[in-house]
Amino acid sequence: MRIDTRQSGVTTQSGVTTLDDHRRTANENVQSVFSEVLENFGREGYASAEPVSTETPLDSQIQQSWTQWYRVEQLGRYRGQEDAAALGESYAGVMSQAYDEGGYASPKDFLRGLPADELETVQTIHRLADPIQVDSLSEEGALNLLIPPAAQVDLNRDGITQSGKANGLRFPDSTTSPEVTQAWEEATAGMSWGERAVHELRMKLPVLTANFLVNGDGQITGQREPGDPDWVNPMADPEYSFVEETKRWIDYLDDFKNQIDPDQYAKDRSFFETFQKKLIEHGAP
């Protein structure tokens, strides 16, 4: 299991993380465009996606959103990538072909038809360690290889976002409601990448802990893997409450206050109080 990783932003003397600001805008744009793409092929995109323009053809918006997103990420996750411009153009071609040929409806069939050099492009864009073996992929894993990393979806709603064979944890993900997403963006505004990543993991812990295997003595003996028929995603329950989750975190911090560095305690408690307040303001559960 891994957490989706991003490079930290560039901080100016005024304290504004300019790269992170551009990244958030680019992420939201590419999520909206590819949500529209997926909906056109009968699939669900991002729950928090904004409607896209109907005046510009969708195939043009695919190229535009990818170009904007990739330009930002050449300063982040693709920094130092050899032949970065050529790589980006090659992947843009793959996505264009997938859109024209129905690849978003039948991703495994489409991937099987790609030549080796284009499969290598897809592998590099998604930073997969091993060459792509299409027949070993799940539907979700295959589909997400045809989508920019920031717009990948949790197709089966198991709380895990699969890209190729890699399992990623991300929050918010494609199933997170607009209300929760907006509260999260406001609560984490100005945070460093590291701070935000820690809180992302904390918000996804219910998915991990629900799948721990425990013996009769209450000891953890292992964990179910995604794809296991007994896999559980408590966050998919309509009754799941993010407000209650923030309350559980605040209670936890208070219970272990004397065992936590005072500055860290104050910082973490302030975050969960702020997030809780934002959730309530936006009408999130």
C-alpha positions as CSV (number, residue, x, y, z in Angstrom):
1,M,0.0,0.0,0.0
2,R,1.3,3.5,-0.8
3,I,0.2,7.0,-0.4
4,D,0.0,9.1,-3.6
5,T,3.0,11.4,-3.4
6,R,3.6,14.9,-4.6
7,Q,6.6,17.3,-4.5
8,S,6.4,20.2,-2.1
9,G,5.6,23.7,-3.2
10,V,8.0,26.6,-3.8
11,T,7.6,29.1,-1.0
12,T,8.1,32.8,-1.6
13,Q,9.3,35.3,1.0
14,S,5.7,36.3,1.6
15,G,4.9,32.7,2.6
16,V,2.7,31.9,-0.4
17,T,3.3,28.4,-1.8
18,T,3.1,29.4,-5.5
19,L,3.6,25.9,-6.9
20,D,1.0,24.4,-4.6
21,D,-1.5,27.1,-5.6
22,H,-0.9,26.4,-9.3
23,R,-1.1,22.7,-8.6
24,R,-4.5,22.9,-6.9
25,T,-5.9,24.8,-9.8
26,A,-4.5,22.4,-12.3
27,N,-5.7,19.4,-10.3
28,E,-9.2,20.7,-10.1
29,N,-9.2,21.5,-13.8
30,V,-8.0,18.1,-14.9
31,Q,-10.4,16.4,-12.5
32,S,-13.3,18.3,-14.0
33,V,-12.4,17.6,-17.6
34,F,-11.7,13.9,-17.1
35,S,-14.8,13.5,-15.0
36,E,-16.7,14.7,-18.1
37,V,-14.8,12.3,-20.3
38,L,-15.6,9.4,-18.0
39,E,-19.3,10.3,-17.7
40,N,-19.4,10.3,-21.5
41,F,-18.4,6.7,-21.4
42,G,-20.8,5.8,-18.6
43,R,-18.4,5.9,-15.7
44,E,-18.3,8.1,-12.6
45,G,-15.7,10.8,-12.3
46,Y,-14.9,13.1,-9.3
47,A,-17.9,13.8,-7.1
48,S,-16.4,17.3,-6.5
49,A,-15.8,18.1,-10.2
50,E,-17.1,21.4,-11.6
51,P,-19.0,21.4,-14.9
52,V,-16.8,22.0,-17.9
53,S,-17.5,24.4,-20.8
54,T,-19.8,23.2,-23.5
55,E,-18.4,25.7,-26.0
56,T,-15.0,24.0,-26.4
57,P,-14.8,20.5,-27.8
58,L,-14.0,17.9,-25.1
59,D,-11.1,16.5,-27.0
60,S,-9.5,20.0,-27.0
61,Q,-10.2,20.4,-23.3
62,I,-8.4,17.1,-22.7
63,Q,-5.3,18.4,-24.3
64,Q,-5.5,21.8,-22.7
65,S,-6.1,20.5,-19.1
66,W,-3.2,18.0,-19.6
67,T,-0.9,20.6,-20.9
68,Q,-1.6,22.9,-17.9
69,W,-1.3,20.1,-15.4
70,Y,1.9,18.7,-16.9
71,R,3.5,22.1,-17.1
72,V,3.1,22.5,-13.3
73,E,4.2,19.0,-12.5
74,Q,7.4,19.4,-14.5
75,L,8.4,21.5,-11.5
76,G,7.2,18.8,-9.2
77,R,6.9,15.1,-9.7
78,Y,8.5,15.1,-13.1
79,R,11.3,17.5,-12.2
80,G,14.5,16.1,-13.7
81,Q,12.6,13.8,-16.0
82,E,14.7,13.1,-19.2
83,D,13.0,14.4,-22.4
84,A,10.1,15.6,-20.3
85,A,8.5,17.6,-23.2
86,A,8.5,14.6,-25.5
87,L,7.1,12.4,-22.8
88,G,4.2,14.7,-22.2
89,E,3.4,15.0,-25.9
90,S,3.5,11.2,-26.2
91,Y,1.1,10.7,-23.3
92,A,-1.2,13.4,-24.7
93,G,-1.3,11.3,-27.9
94,V,-2.3,8.2,-26.0
95,M,-5.1,10.0,-24.2
96,S,-6.4,11.5,-27.4
97,Q,-6.4,8.1,-29.1
98,A,-8.1,6.5,-26.1
99,Y,-10.9,9.2,-26.3
100,D,-11.3,8.7,-30.1
101,E,-11.3,4.9,-29.9
102,G,-13.3,4.2,-26.8
103,G,-10.4,3.4,-24.6
104,Y,-12.2,4.8,-21.5
105,A,-15.0,2.3,-22.0
106,S,-12.7,-0.7,-22.6
107,P,-9.3,0.3,-21.1
108,K,-7.7,-3.2,-21.1
109,D,-8.6,-3.8,-24.8
110,F,-7.2,-0.4,-25.6
111,L,-3.9,-0.9,-23.7
112,R,-3.4,-4.3,-25.4
113,G,-3.4,-2.5,-28.7
114,L,-0.7,0.0,-27.8
115,P,2.9,-0.5,-29.1
116,A,5.7,-1.1,-26.6
117,D,7.0,2.4,-26.7
118,E,3.6,3.9,-25.8
119,L,3.1,1.5,-23.0
120,E,6.5,2.6,-21.7
121,T,5.3,6.2,-21.9
122,V,2.2,5.3,-19.8
123,Q,4.5,3.4,-17.3
124,T,6.8,6.5,-17.0
125,I,4.0,9.0,-16.6
126,H,2.4,6.9,-13.8
127,R,5.9,6.1,-12.3
128,L,5.3,2.4,-12.2
129,A,8.2,0.3,-11.2
130,D,7.5,-2.6,-13.6
131,P,6.5,-2.8,-17.2
132,I,2.7,-3.0,-17.8
133,Q,1.3,-6.5,-18.0
134,V,-2.2,-5.6,-19.2
135,D,-3.8,-9.0,-18.5
136,S,-2.9,-8.8,-14.8
137,L,-4.6,-5.4,-14.3
138,S,-8.0,-4.8,-12.8
139,E,-10.5,-2.6,-14.6
140,E,-9.8,0.3,-12.3
141,G,-6.0,-0.2,-12.6
142,A,-6.2,-0.2,-16.4
143,L,-8.6,2.8,-16.6
144,N,-6.5,5.0,-14.4
145,L,-3.4,4.5,-16.7
146,L,-5.4,6.5,-19.3
147,I,-6.1,9.4,-16.8
148,P,-3.6,12.0,-15.5
149,P,-2.5,11.0,-12.0
150,A,-4.4,13.8,-10.3
151,A,-7.7,12.8,-11.9
152,Q,-7.6,9.0,-11.2
153,V,-10.7,7.5,-9.8
154,D,-11.7,4.9,-7.2
155,L,-13.9,3.0,-9.6
156,N,-15.0,0.3,-7.3
157,R,-15.4,2.6,-4.2
158,D,-13.1,0.4,-2.0
159,G,-11.2,3.5,-0.6
160,I,-8.1,2.6,-2.7
161,T,-7.2,4.3,-6.0
162,Q,-5.4,1.8,-8.2
163,S,-3.1,2.8,-11.0
164,G,-1.8,-0.2,-12.9
165,K,-0.9,-2.7,-10.1
166,A,-0.1,0.1,-7.6
167,N,-2.6,0.8,-4.8
168,G,-2.7,4.4,-3.6
169,L,-4.4,6.2,-0.7
170,R,-5.6,9.7,-1.3
171,F,-7.9,12.1,0.4
172,P,-10.0,13.7,-0.9
173,D,-10.5,11.0,-3.6
174,S,-13.0,10.7,-6.5
175,T,-15.8,9.6,-4.1
176,T,-15.4,12.5,-1.6
177,S,-18.4,14.8,-1.7
178,P,-18.0,18.5,-2.8
179,E,-18.9,19.7,0.7
180,V,-16.1,17.6,2.4
181,T,-13.7,18.4,-0.4
182,Q,-14.3,22.2,0.0
183,A,-13.9,22.0,3.8
184,W,-10.7,20.1,3.4
185,E,-9.2,22.5,0.9
186,E,-10.0,25.4,3.2
187,A,-8.7,23.6,6.3
188,T,-5.4,22.7,4.7
189,A,-4.8,25.9,2.8
190,G,-1.2,27.1,3.3
191,M,0.0,23.7,4.6
192,S,3.3,22.2,3.4
193,W,3.1,19.0,1.4
194,G,4.4,17.0,4.3
195,E,1.8,18.3,6.8
196,R,-1.0,17.7,4.3
197,A,0.2,14.2,3.5
198,V,0.1,13.3,7.2
199,H,-3.5,14.4,7.5
200,E,-4.4,12.6,4.3
201,L,-3.2,9.4,5.8
202,R,-5.1,10.1,9.0
203,M,-8.3,10.6,7.2
204,K,-7.9,7.2,5.4
205,L,-7.0,5.2,8.5
206,P,-10.6,3.9,8.9
207,V,-10.1,2.1,5.6
208,L,-6.9,0.5,6.8
209,T,-7.9,-0.4,10.3
210,A,-11.2,-1.9,9.1
211,N,-9.2,-4.4,7.2
212,F,-6.8,-5.5,10.0
213,L,-7.0,-9.2,10.8
214,V,-7.2,-9.7,14.6
215,N,-6.9,-13.0,16.5
216,G,-8.8,-14.0,19.6
217,D,-6.4,-12.1,21.9
218,G,-7.0,-8.9,20.0
219,Q,-3.6,-8.9,18.3
220,I,-3.2,-7.8,14.7
221,T,-2.0,-10.7,12.7
222,G,-2.2,-9.2,9.2
223,Q,-4.3,-7.1,6.8
224,R,-6.7,-7.9,4.0
225,E,-5.4,-6.7,0.6
226,P,-7.5,-4.7,-1.9
227,G,-9.5,-7.1,-4.0
228,D,-10.1,-9.5,-1.1
229,P,-13.9,-10.4,-1.1
230,D,-14.0,-9.5,2.6
231,W,-12.5,-6.1,2.1
232,V,-14.4,-3.3,3.9
233,N,-14.6,0.4,3.2
234,P,-16.4,2.1,6.1
235,M,-16.1,5.5,4.3
236,A,-18.5,4.2,1.6
237,D,-21.3,3.8,4.2
238,P,-23.9,6.5,3.6
239,E,-24.0,7.0,7.4
240,Y,-20.3,7.7,7.6
241,S,-19.6,11.0,9.3
242,F,-16.5,13.1,8.8
243,V,-17.6,15.4,11.6
244,E,-17.7,12.4,13.9
245,E,-14.2,11.4,12.6
246,T,-12.8,14.8,13.5
247,K,-14.3,14.5,16.9
248,R,-12.7,11.1,17.4
249,W,-9.3,12.6,16.5
250,I,-9.8,15.5,18.9
251,D,-10.7,13.1,21.7
252,Y,-7.7,10.9,20.9
253,L,-5.4,13.9,21.1
254,D,-6.9,15.0,24.4
255,D,-6.5,11.4,25.8
256,F,-2.9,11.3,24.9
257,K,-2.0,14.9,25.4
258,N,0.6,14.2,28.0
259,Q,2.4,11.8,25.6
260,I,2.5,14.3,22.7
261,D,4.9,17.1,22.1
262,P,2.9,20.2,23.3
263,D,3.5,22.2,20.1
264,Q,2.5,19.2,18.0
265,Y,-0.6,18.6,20.1
266,A,-1.7,22.2,19.8
267,K,-1.1,22.2,16.0
268,D,-2.9,18.9,15.4
269,R,-5.9,19.8,17.6
270,S,-6.2,23.2,15.9
271,F,-6.3,21.5,12.5
272,F,-9.1,19.1,13.5
273,E,-11.1,21.8,15.1
274,T,-10.7,23.9,12.0
275,F,-11.6,21.0,9.7
276,Q,-14.6,20.2,11.8
277,K,-15.8,23.8,11.7
278,K,-15.4,23.9,7.9
279,L,-17.3,20.6,7.5
280,I,-20.2,22.0,9.5
281,E,-20.2,25.3,7.6
282,H,-20.4,23.5,4.3
283,G,-23.1,21.1,5.5
284,A,-21.0,18.0,5.3
285,P,-22.0,14.9,7.3
